[in-house]
Amino acid sequence: MMFRTCTVQTNLDFSSEADMVKKLRVSLALQPVATALFANSPFTEGKPNGLLSFRSEIWRDTDNARSGMLPWAFESGMGFERWVDYALDVPMYFVKRDEEYIDVAGSSFRDFFQGKNPHLPGERPTLSDWANHLSTIFPEVRLKRYLEMRGADGGPWGRLPALPAFWVGLLYDDVSLDAAWDLVKHWTAQERQALRDDVPRFGFRPGSRTAICSRSPRNASCWRGRACGDGPGSIMTGTTRPRHLEPLDRIIDCGRTPAEELLDKYKGPWRGSVEPAYGEYAF
């Protein structure tokens, strides 16, 4: 799977445990919007695969014990300890000793912590073991010493800066963050999952949940009006802000994903071949 798909990710800081929880919840709920904005994998083996984000579709059902939308993160009591409890029970893959990877698939880090790993009886983990285990957890947003946004497909060079611009504008500006939280805080786990499930196939197509979510004036202003930060959390100012957000403005305004642009070219000037993509989009 990782040989056949490509993502681009951005990492965002938090200032406290409460700030982490709020940003985690907002970014989980709105991750499908980022997936639609950056959907860019409509081909498999050189042919249309019926999807807009093949990568996102694969992750809908890839080792669900360590991936997904984390519905429990919206429950009362969410914090660092709750994340650790989750990670302790995510099935392990391996333990590394020197240059050897020891297969411990299916066992829990909680048992390992107590010296009860059946593959390494009596042995307890090191901090390095814990760090390695945390690197094998793949939800739509991953908590480390920062928040890792994992919903976007890779894309051309000119569109890459739009991803951090999008998330900086939503999460680093208090007004934008509050507006985004007001938007999503009443969504149920089922509604968040339905939005996630729609995106790989439908993107912003009329009637899709993502289209409704992104195109209403209130919602669009939430993720465009202050993106990249007009407030005290800004890291980009002046002409930098519109330049980085222009690709997303165009996508939201026309309601079509980058994948649909590729499909138009495939059916038109590329004459049923994906070979021209290697010239047009390489960097």
LINBELLIN-V815533 format. One record per residue. N is the residue number from 1. RES is the residue in one small letter. PHI is phi in degrees with one decimal (NA if undefined). PSI is psi as a letter, one per 40 degrees, with the letter a starting at -180 (999 if undefined). D_FIRST is the distance of its C-alpha to the first C-alpha in Angstrom with 2 decimals. Layout:
N | RES | PHI | PSI | D_FIRST
N | RES | PHI | PSI | D_FIRST
This chain:
1 | m | NA | d | 0.00
2 | m | -73.8 | e | 3.80
3 | f | -82.1 | e | 5.41
4 | r | -110.5 | e | 5.36
5 | t | -136.1 | i | 6.50
6 | c | -141.2 | h | 9.50
7 | t | -118.1 | i | 11.74
8 | v | -132.2 | h | 15.35
9 | q | -126.6 | i | 17.06
10 | t | -137.1 | i | 20.71
11 | n | -115.1 | h | 22.67
12 | l | -123.3 | h | 25.91
13 | d | -83.0 | i | 28.80
14 | f | -136.4 | i | 30.95
15 | s | -101.0 | e | 34.60
16 | s | -162.0 | i | 35.06
17 | e | -63.9 | d | 33.61
18 | a | -64.1 | d | 34.85
19 | d | -64.2 | d | 33.44
20 | m | -59.5 | d | 29.99
21 | v | -61.8 | d | 30.16
22 | k | -63.9 | d | 31.26
23 | k | -68.6 | d | 28.67
24 | l | -61.6 | d | 25.84
25 | r | -64.9 | d | 27.04
26 | v | -62.5 | d | 27.53
27 | s | -72.1 | d | 24.17
28 | l | -65.7 | d | 22.37
29 | a | -63.8 | d | 24.51
30 | l | -98.4 | e | 24.11
31 | q | -56.6 | d | 20.44
32 | p | -60.8 | d | 19.87
33 | v | -66.0 | d | 22.53
34 | a | -62.7 | d | 20.70
35 | t | -59.8 | d | 17.54
36 | a | -66.1 | d | 19.93
37 | l | -61.1 | d | 21.71
38 | f | -113.7 | e | 18.70
39 | a | -58.0 | h | 16.71
40 | n | -154.3 | f | 15.74
41 | s | -134.6 | g | 12.88
42 | p | -92.7 | e | 14.91
43 | f | -121.9 | i | 13.98
44 | t | -136.3 | h | 11.81
45 | e | 52.5 | f | 13.33
46 | g | 79.7 | e | 16.13
47 | k | -128.9 | i | 17.21
48 | p | -57.2 | h | 17.35
49 | n | -105.5 | e | 14.96
50 | g | 82.8 | e | 17.42
51 | l | -121.8 | i | 15.64
52 | l | -99.2 | d | 16.42
53 | s | -131.6 | g | 13.29
54 | f | -60.4 | d | 10.25
55 | r | -60.0 | d | 8.33
56 | s | -64.5 | d | 11.07
57 | e | -62.9 | d | 11.10
58 | i | -59.2 | d | 7.71
59 | w | -73.7 | e | 9.21
60 | r | -68.1 | d | 12.38
61 | d | -145.7 | f | 11.55
62 | t | -122.1 | h | 9.14
63 | d | 49.7 | g | 11.71
64 | n | -63.8 | e | 14.51
65 | a | -69.5 | e | 16.79
66 | r | -128.3 | e | 15.24
67 | s | -138.8 | a | 14.07
68 | g | 108.3 | a | 15.95
69 | m | -98.1 | e | 19.30
70 | l | 49.4 | g | 21.47
71 | p | -58.5 | d | 24.53
72 | w | -67.1 | e | 26.61
73 | a | -68.2 | e | 26.61
74 | f | -96.2 | e | 29.13
75 | e | -83.8 | i | 31.45
76 | s | -59.4 | i | 34.68
77 | g | 93.0 | e | 34.52
78 | m | -64.2 | h | 31.19
79 | g | -177.3 | a | 31.26
80 | f | -59.4 | d | 30.08
81 | e | -63.5 | d | 31.25
82 | r | -64.2 | d | 29.34
83 | w | -65.2 | d | 26.08
84 | v | -61.7 | d | 26.98
85 | d | -58.8 | d | 27.74
86 | y | -59.8 | d | 24.31
87 | a | -64.7 | d | 22.63
88 | l | -61.1 | d | 25.01
89 | d | -104.2 | e | 23.79
90 | v | -68.4 | h | 20.00
91 | p | -56.0 | h | 19.11
92 | m | -77.4 | i | 18.83
93 | y | -104.3 | d | 16.39
94 | f | -154.7 | i | 18.76
95 | v | -126.0 | h | 22.05
96 | k | -100.8 | h | 22.70
97 | r | -127.4 | h | 26.17
98 | d | 55.6 | b | 27.17
99 | e | -102.9 | e | 24.48
100 | e | -101.3 | h | 23.42
101 | y | -99.5 | h | 20.48
102 | i | -93.5 | h | 21.97
103 | d | -72.3 | h | 19.83
104 | v | -124.9 | f | 21.12
105 | a | -52.8 | h | 18.34
106 | g | 94.6 | e | 19.83
107 | s | -80.9 | i | 22.87
108 | s | -102.0 | i | 23.86
109 | f | -69.3 | d | 24.86
110 | r | -60.3 | d | 28.01
111 | d | -66.6 | d | 29.11
112 | f | -59.4 | d | 28.25
113 | f | -58.8 | d | 30.39
114 | q | -92.8 | e | 33.21
115 | g | 75.1 | f | 32.96
116 | k | -115.5 | f | 31.77
117 | n | -71.0 | h | 28.42
118 | p | -64.8 | d | 28.97
119 | h | -85.8 | d | 27.19
120 | l | -135.3 | g | 29.32
121 | p | -58.5 | h | 32.52
122 | g | 83.1 | e | 34.80
123 | e | -87.7 | i | 32.53
124 | r | -111.5 | i | 31.80
125 | p | -75.5 | i | 29.02
126 | t | -101.0 | i | 29.52
127 | l | -61.0 | d | 28.59
128 | s | -64.4 | d | 25.97
129 | d | -61.0 | d | 24.44
130 | w | -65.2 | d | 24.45
131 | a | -62.2 | d | 22.87
132 | n | -63.6 | d | 20.04
133 | h | -64.3 | d | 19.56
134 | l | -60.9 | d | 19.63
135 | s | -74.2 | e | 16.81
136 | t | -103.6 | e | 14.50
137 | i | -102.7 | h | 15.41
138 | f | -130.8 | f | 13.21
139 | p | -71.4 | i | 15.53
140 | e | -62.6 | d | 16.10
141 | v | -131.5 | h | 18.80
142 | r | -112.4 | h | 18.97
143 | l | -88.5 | h | 22.45
144 | k | -127.4 | b | 23.24
145 | r | -84.6 | e | 26.49
146 | y | -154.2 | i | 25.42
147 | l | -103.4 | h | 23.27
148 | e | -103.4 | h | 19.80
149 | m | -84.5 | h | 18.85
150 | r | -118.5 | e | 15.13
151 | g | -92.5 | e | 15.34
152 | a | -96.0 | i | 15.53
153 | d | -74.4 | i | 13.55
154 | g | -65.6 | i | 14.55
155 | g | -164.2 | a | 17.64
156 | p | -69.6 | i | 20.80
157 | w | -52.9 | d | 22.99
158 | g | -65.9 | e | 25.67
159 | r | -98.4 | e | 23.62
160 | l | -61.0 | d | 22.02
161 | p | -63.9 | e | 25.28
162 | a | -67.6 | d | 25.42
163 | l | -67.5 | d | 22.75
164 | p | -63.2 | d | 24.89
165 | a | -61.0 | d | 27.95
166 | f | -59.6 | d | 26.81
167 | w | -76.6 | d | 26.14
168 | v | -60.2 | d | 29.15
169 | g | -63.2 | d | 31.35
170 | l | -77.7 | d | 30.31
171 | l | -100.6 | d | 30.27
172 | y | -93.7 | e | 32.80
173 | d | -105.0 | h | 35.63
174 | d | -61.6 | d | 37.40
175 | v | -65.3 | d | 38.55
176 | s | -64.9 | d | 35.14
177 | l | -62.6 | d | 33.58
178 | d | -63.0 | d | 36.42
179 | a | -64.7 | d | 36.07
180 | a | -65.1 | d | 32.33
181 | w | -65.8 | d | 33.05
182 | d | -59.5 | d | 35.90
183 | l | -68.2 | d | 33.58
184 | v | -104.5 | e | 30.94
185 | k | -66.9 | d | 32.95
186 | h | -98.4 | e | 34.14
187 | w | -67.9 | h | 30.84
188 | t | -82.4 | i | 30.02
189 | a | -59.0 | d | 26.77
190 | q | -66.5 | d | 26.52
191 | e | -67.4 | d | 27.14
192 | r | -63.9 | d | 24.51
193 | q | -68.3 | d | 21.91
194 | a | -62.9 | d | 23.17
195 | l | -60.9 | d | 22.80
196 | r | -61.9 | d | 19.16
197 | d | -71.8 | d | 18.55
198 | d | -68.6 | d | 20.48
199 | v | -60.9 | d | 18.79
200 | p | -58.7 | d | 15.65
201 | r | -98.0 | d | 18.03
202 | f | -107.4 | d | 21.41
203 | g | 54.6 | b | 21.26
204 | f | -102.3 | f | 24.97
205 | r | -59.7 | i | 26.31
206 | p | -51.3 | h | 29.83
207 | g | 92.0 | e | 30.15
208 | s | -70.3 | i | 26.68
209 | r | -62.1 | d | 26.86
210 | t | -67.5 | d | 25.29
211 | a | -63.1 | d | 27.96
212 | i | -63.1 | d | 30.69
213 | c | -66.4 | d | 29.46
214 | s | -90.8 | d | 29.27
215 | r | -99.5 | e | 32.22
216 | s | -67.9 | i | 35.09
217 | p | -55.2 | d | 37.43
218 | r | -63.8 | d | 37.27
219 | n | -71.4 | d | 33.50
220 | a | -60.5 | d | 33.12
221 | s | -66.9 | d | 35.79
222 | c | -62.5 | d | 33.98
223 | w | -103.8 | e | 30.95
224 | r | -121.3 | d | 32.80
225 | g | -61.3 | d | 36.38
226 | r | -119.2 | e | 36.00
227 | a | -59.9 | i | 32.55
228 | c | 74.2 | e | 32.60
229 | g | 89.1 | h | 35.60
230 | d | -95.2 | e | 39.18
231 | g | -99.7 | a | 40.14
232 | p | -65.9 | e | 40.69
233 | g | -87.5 | e | 36.99
234 | s | -63.4 | h | 36.53
235 | i | -115.9 | e | 34.92
236 | m | -135.4 | h | 35.22
237 | t | -135.7 | i | 38.47
238 | g | 61.2 | b | 40.48
239 | t | -73.6 | e | 38.88
240 | t | -62.9 | d | 35.55
241 | r | -61.6 | d | 34.65
242 | p | -65.8 | d | 34.93
243 | r | -63.3 | d | 33.40
244 | h | -73.5 | d | 30.08
245 | l | -91.9 | e | 30.09
246 | e | -54.5 | d | 31.21
247 | p | -59.7 | d | 27.78
248 | l | -74.3 | d | 27.23
249 | d | -57.0 | d | 30.84
250 | r | -64.7 | d | 30.33
251 | i | -65.2 | d | 27.23
252 | i | -66.0 | d | 29.07
253 | d | -65.8 | d | 32.28
254 | c | -91.6 | e | 30.93
255 | g | 70.1 | f | 28.48
256 | r | -129.4 | h | 25.77
257 | t | -80.7 | i | 22.31
258 | p | -56.8 | d | 21.21
259 | a | -61.6 | d | 18.95
260 | e | -69.6 | d | 22.23
261 | e | -62.9 | d | 23.85
262 | l | -62.9 | d | 21.30
263 | l | -64.9 | d | 21.91
264 | d | -61.2 | d | 25.64
265 | k | -67.9 | d | 25.48
266 | y | -60.7 | d | 23.55
267 | k | -80.6 | e | 26.30
268 | g | -111.3 | b | 29.02
269 | p | -64.2 | d | 29.53
270 | w | -80.9 | e | 26.37
271 | r | 54.2 | f | 27.66
272 | g | 74.9 | f | 24.52
273 | s | -129.2 | i | 22.60
274 | v | -95.8 | e | 19.82
275 | e | -55.4 | d | 21.35
276 | p | -61.0 | d | 23.62
277 | a | -60.6 | d | 20.83
278 | y | -68.2 | d | 20.47
279 | g | -87.7 | d | 24.12
280 | e | -73.0 | d | 24.54
281 | y | -114.3 | e | 21.71
282 | a | -69.9 | i | 21.37
283 | f | -152.6 | 999 | 22.72
